[in-house]
């Protein structure tokens, strides 16, 4: 789910896979593993991706469904 959200945000921003890797500081191999769901995202990964996409990190996170 998180991987598809990140990939959708990448496409919406018009960034290639290679450009997202470059801007986020995540190696292409590691980014591929993240987007294929082979490994879990860390907060550092998400922060780098959000910065590369120029969006708040919260846009990448699923809604909690819990009322505050």
Secondary structure as the mmCIF struct_conf table of DSSP 4:
data_model
#
loop_
_struct_conf.conf_type_id
_struct_conf.id
_struct_conf.beg_label_comp_id
_struct_conf.beg_label_asym_id
_struct_conf.beg_label_seq_id
_struct_conf.end_label_comp_id
_struct_conf.end_label_asym_id
_struct_conf.end_label_seq_id
HELX_RH_AL_P HELX_RH_AL_P1 UNK A 2 UNK A 13
TURN_TY1_P TURN_TY1_P1 UNK A 14 UNK A 14
HELX_RH_AL_P HELX_RH_AL_P2 UNK A 17 UNK A 24
TURN_TY1_P TURN_TY1_P2 UNK A 25 UNK A 25
HELX_RH_AL_P HELX_RH_AL_P3 UNK A 28 UNK A 35
TURN_TY1_P TURN_TY1_P3 UNK A 36 UNK A 37
BEND BEND1 UNK A 38 UNK A 39
HELX_LH_PP_P HELX_LH_PP_P1 UNK A 40 UNK A 42
HELX_RH_AL_P HELX_RH_AL_P4 UNK A 43 UNK A 53
TURN_TY1_P TURN_TY1_P4 UNK A 54 UNK A 54
BEND BEND2 UNK A 55 UNK A 55
HELX_RH_3T_P HELX_RH_3T_P1 UNK A 57 UNK A 60
BEND BEND3 UNK A 61 UNK A 61
HELX_LH_PP_P HELX_LH_PP_P2 UNK A 62 UNK A 63
#
